[in-house]
Amino acid sequence: ATHARRARRARRAKMASEDLDALERMIADRERALVEEHVTSAFTALRIAYDAREVPAGGAIVLGSPAPIVVDGGHMKEFAGRAFHERARVKCGLSAVCEKELARKASIAALDEQAMDDSGVDFSAPEYKMKKTKRRGNKEFADHYGALGLALVRYRATKQQIMEQHKYLTIQLHPDKCGIAQADDAGKEKIEQRFKAVLTAMETLTDKNRRREFDSVDAPDFDFPSECKEGEFFETFMPHFHLLERFSETQPVPICDDPDASAEDVRKHYIFWGAKFKSWREFPHEKEDDVETAHDRNHRRHIERENQRLRAEEKKKETAKIRAFVEAAQKYDPRCIKQRAEEKAQREARRLGRTASSVKIQEEEAAAKAAEEAAAKAAEEAAKVDKASAKKELEKNKKALRKEKQRLRALAASAEGWVDMPADHIVEALCEAMSVEKLADVKALCDAISDGENPKGPFDVVAGILGACAAELGGDWAAKAEEAAARRAEREASEKVSGAAWKDDEVAALEKGAKQLHPIGTDNRWDAIAAHMAAEGKTRNAMDCMTKFRTMSA
């Protein structure tokens, strides 16, 4: 019971989905009036709501939401929906689907009657004349149109024609009707082959991709013209455009074969064929392999890719031929020749139609352009002179900078070994950090720590170089400069306060510390010597020790 209900629901859903537009048209006033006149009067029990008073005696009522119906002790419910109403309209002849369906059934019935009445098919007629089987690689392409009696129509055959011929021939050529039981082996083979040819043709021609492939092979190879005699363009080139029209993905195809067509129509024609034409034609290759011979899925994919590559190569060649054909057509088209001649004449007229005023304007423009070029050339020459002067000035400054750096190195060497004096590599790094732009700063530094060519004093040299290191090198040189300044101030204050002369035992302790205990090269030498002096009971700072020892050495 459940299966039957599902089957009934499926049939109703199928009928309901056949033509929703017909249902919408029924709502119109005209159909509503017809339904009121024919359906309501003929089906008085066609109701959506249950009303017991409307149930005829001993009858039944069709409802949208029926009450439970007891069948064999069980309750069932069925609905009278769109499918039922559409079927009622079909019976009354009120549906748009009805006329089409009845016409189709009448056509098939007539065809069946004709097939049953015919005593045989005249295969000698032109419409049944079959071409030779064509072979492309591992595929054979029989003449399917000839098998269905459509040899004269071929690719122009509609799907309706194909189905009608298939219906007719399957009845006419059925093995039982053709007497296969009484035929010999050769006759049986012939009857079966002919019947199978009709079935194969139906399968091929009703499948879009397979039909395209067959039509591609069935079409003749085109020999595109590349030139034509004068006055024979339309007879030579235009038929080939019509032959290619059937293979275009875009339909309809703009073909302009009117000798008096406008230039715009001709332009659209060649724009489409030169840039927008895309063919669906397939080109089965001789070297294609049969995918059915594949060992596994990967092998099958490999064969498909290789077959597609071979077809793509052939299609590329065909596309190049079509492009060359279109270019040749555009070259010999008298309408294009006329258009090119008119454009050339217009250009010539514009060239020859220049007046004296236009010549004067051109001369003025030429003079202005020459003046602009002269000004640009003068500016370029001035820029070159400025560049040379700047280069010369730069070389001069570089030379002066090298001289000032040599001067700075000499002044730094005069304070070598003094407390807080940076090492030679620090002085060299300071010189490298000072570029040409800081020539004035280098000169000012040298002038500040010297008196002409001679240094002012070790303390001034150390202070100046430490300040330059803090400014150019950064890091902790600023702290070192402040520390050196503090030591100098401490020394000067100490000299002002004590001013005590050095005693012999202090000198002896100084010589011992400077020559024996802490010779040149010792880290923080003078601080260590000052610590030694303090250990001997002689209180002298590092600066005093250094100054006294250098005085003794001098």
Long-range contacts (C-beta under 8 A, 24 or more apart in sequence): 1-74, 1-76, 5-76, 8-78, 11-83, 12-81, 12-83, 12-84, 13-83, 14-83, 15-83, 15-86, 15-87, 16-81, 16-82, 16-83, 16-86, 18-86, 18-97, 19-86, 19-95, 19-96, 19-97, 21-96, 22-86, 22-89, 22-95, 22-96, 22-97, 23-82, 23-86, 25-96, 26-89, 26-94, 26-95, 31-94, 34-92, 34-94, 35-89, 35-94, 38-92, 38-94, 39-88, 39-89, 39-92, 39-94, 42-92, 43-88, 46-80, 46-85, 46-88, 48-80, 107-164, 108-164, 108-167, 111-164, 111-167, 111-168, 112-167, 112-171, 114-168, 115-167, 115-168, 115-169, 115-171, 115-172, 116-171, 118-172, 120-172, 121-149, 121-169, 121-172, 121-173, 125-149, 126-151, 126-152, 127-151, 127-152, 127-153, 131-218, 134-217, 134-218, 136-217, 136-284, 136-285, 136-286, 136-288, 137-284, 137-285, 137-286, 137-287, 137-288, 137-289, 138-288, 138-289, 138-290, 139-284, 139-288, 139-290, 141-214, 141-217, 141-218, 142-197, 142-200, 142-201, 143-218, 144-197, 144-200, 144-201, 144-204, 144-205, 144-214, 145-201, 145-205, 145-218, 147-194, 147-197, 147-198, 147-200, 147-201, 148-198, 148-201, 148-202, 148-205, 154-218, 155-215, 155-218, 155-219, 155-246, 157-205, 159-206, 162-202, 162-205, 162-206, 163-202, 163-206, 166-198, 166-201, 166-202, 169-198, 170-195, 170-198, 170-199, 173-198, 212-280, 212-281, 212-282, 213-282, 213-284, 215-246, 215-281, 216-247, 216-281, 216-282, 216-283, 216-284, 217-282, 217-284, 219-246, 219-247, 219-281, 222-321, 224-321, 224-322, 224-324, 224-325, 224-328, 225-325, 225-328, 226-324, 226-325, 226-328, 227-328, 227-332, 228-332, 233-329, 233-332, 233-333, 233-334, 234-259, 237-325, 237-328, 237-329, 237-332, 237-333, 240-325, 241-273, 241-329, 244-277, 244-279, 244-322, 247-279, 247-280, 247-281, 248-277, 248-278, 248-279, 248-280, 249-278, 249-279, 249-280, 250-276, 250-277, 250-278, 253-277, 259-334, 259-335, 261-335, 263-335, 263-339, 266-333, 266-335, 266-336, 266-339, 270-326, 270-329, 270-330, 270-336, 273-322, 273-326, 273-329, 274-323, 274-326, 274-327, 274-330, 277-322, 279-315, 279-318, 279-319, 279-322, 281-315, 281-318, 282-311, 282-315, 283-311, 283-314, 283-315, 283-318, 284-311, 285-310, 285-311, 285-313, 285-314, 394-436, 397-436, 397-439, 398-436, 400-439, 400-443, 401-434, 401-435, 401-436, 401-439, 401-442, 404-439, 404-442, 404-443, 404-446, 405-431, 405-434, 405-442, 407-446, 407-450, 408-442, 408-445, 408-446, 408-465, 411-446, 411-449, 411-450, 411-455, 411-461, 412-461, 412-465, 414-455, 414-458, 414-461, 415-455, 415-458, 415-461, 415-462, 415-465, 417-520, 418-458, 418-459, 418-461, 418-462, 418-546, 419-462, 419-484, 419-487, 419-526, 419-542, 419-543, 419-546, 420-462, 420-466, 420-480, 420-483, 420-484, 420-487, 421-458, 421-461, 421-462, 421-465, 422-465, 422-466, 422-469, 426-469, 426-473, 427-465, 429-473, 430-465, 430-468, 430-469, 430-472, 430-473, 433-472, 433-473, 434-472, 438-472, 459-488, 463-488, 487-541, 487-542, 487-543, 488-543, 490-541, 490-543, 491-541, 491-543, 491-544, 491-547, 494-541, 494-544, 495-544, 502-548, 505-538, 506-533, 506-538, 506-540, 507-548, 507-552, 509-533, 509-536, 509-538, 510-538, 510-540, 510-545, 510-548, 510-549, 510-552, 511-549, 511-552, 513-545, 514-545, 514-549
